[in-house]
């Protein structure tokens, strides 16, 4: 997942350079307008998703523990869950699980739903 994520960040960083001008001098949409809008919306949403992925990891751990536990729950709250994951698995265990799927979901879903919205 780490290599996949590094490739994503490199591709999105170089892709942002082409998003500058979306309108021509006469105010009409320039060539590739829709692609640039979809790419810009997808990149923006996926950065936010990457930033807050740790909250999804903690939420899924609490939900999975609640559905399989009989009696004592291993996690009692959000901060305790985050602390336990970092202690047991390190910072990578908190941030990396599911990050590629989350970024790809936001690139496609948010990119299309926000980028295709008429300006």
N, C-alpha and C positions, 0 to 999 in steps of 0.2 A: 504494500500500500504506500510506503514511503516513496518509492520510485515513481509510482503512478501520480502521487500528489505533487512531486517535484516537477514532473512533466506538465502537469496541469497549470502550475503557477508560472512556468516559463512560457507556455503557450498563451495564457491569458494576459501576461505582461506584454508580450510582443503584439498580441491582438489589440490591445488598448490603443496602441499608437495609430491605428487606422481608423479610430472612431472620431477623429477631430471634427471634420466638416461634414455636416449632414444636409446642409442647404446650399444651393447655388446662389449666385449674386442676385438673381431675379426672384428669389424666395421659394422657388420650386424645389422639391426633393431632388437631391443629387443621385447619381447612379449608385446603387448599393445601399440606399437609405434604409430599407427594411432590415437588411442583414446587420448593418451597424447598430440599429436600435435594439434588435434582438440580442446581439452580442453584448452590448453595453448593459442591458438589463440583466442578462444572465450572469455576467461577471460581477456586477454589483451585488446581486442576491447571493451568489455563491461565496463571496468574501464574507458576508455576514453569517452565512451558514457555517463556514470554517471557523469563524471567531467564536461562535456559540455552540459548537459541536459538543463540548464537554457537558453542557446541560442535558443534551439528548442522551449521552452515554449514562449519566447519573440517573436520569428518569427511567431508562430502560432497565438498568440494574435494579432499581427499587421495584418496578413493576414485575420483573421476572422473579425476584426474591419473594414478593408477596404471593405470587401465584403458585410457587412450589414449596413454600415454607409451611411446616406444620407446627404451629405454636409460636416459638420465638423468631421474630424477624431479624435478619442480620443487619439491616439498615434502619435507622430511626428517623433520619431527616436528610435534607439535601447536603448540608455542610459536612455531616458525619459520613455520608456516602462518598462525597468527593475526597475527603481526607483518607478514608479507608482504601479507595482505589489507588490514590497516589502512593500510600504506604506500601501496599501489596504489589502493585504493578508498575509503579513509577508514573512519571508525567505522560509518557507515551501511551500508557494504558488508559489514561483519561481522555486524551485528545485524538488518538488515531482510529479507534474502532468506528467504522461506518462513515469516515470522513469522505472517502471517494464517492460512495453512493449518495451521500448528502449533497456534495458539490455537483455531481452530475444531474441529480434531480432538480436542483435549483437552476442549473444552466439551461435545462430543457423547459421545465414547467414555468418558472418565473420569467425566463428569457422570452418565451413565446407569449405568455399572458400579458406581460408588461410591454414588451417590445413591439407587439403587433397592435397595441392600443393606438388609435389615431391621435397624432399630436395637433 
